[in-house]
Amino acid sequence: MLTFELVKTHRQEIKQSVAVNRLNSKNQTRKIGQRKRNYHFWSYLLRKKQPVCCCHPC
């Protein structure tokens, strides 16, 4: 009886940790995507050879 309960809680813990890991990896990929997008945006502005302004649309 005791071992069964232990196995049950252990399985729940594993499920929780897997869910947390999945969330973290999703956030990680989103951050990386944003970084790439920012990089492309800035390189595009530099390629256009115009002063970079962030306060008002050029």
N, C-alpha and C positions, 0 to 999 in steps of 0.2 A: 504493500500500500504506500509506504513512504517513498520508495523508489519511483513509483508511478507519478506521485505528486511532483517530485524533483524533476523528472523528465518533462512534465507538463510546463512547469515554470521555466525550465531551461529553453524549451521550444519557443515560448512566448518572448523570452529575452532575445533569442536569435532573430525572431521575426521583427521585433522592434529595432534592433541594431541594423538589420538589413534595410528596413524602411528609412532609417536615419541616413545610412550610407547612400541610399538612392537619392534622397533629397540633396545631400551635400554634393554629390557628383553632378546633379542637375544644375545646382547653383554655380558650381565650378565652371561647367561648360558655358553657362550663360555669361559669366564674367569674362571668360576668354573670348567669346564672341564679341562682346562689347569692346574689348581691348583691340581686337582686330579691326572692328568697324571704325573706331576712333583713329587708328593708325592709317587706314585707307583714306579717311576723310582728310586728315592733315596732310598726307602725302599728295592728295589730289589738289588741295589748296596751294601747296608749295609748287606743284607742277604748273599751276596756272600763273605762277610768278606775280601774285598780287599781294599787297599787305594783308595779313590775316587780321580780321576784326571779329570780335565775338559779341560786341554789344548791340549792333544793329545789322540787319541784312544788307549786304553790299549790292 
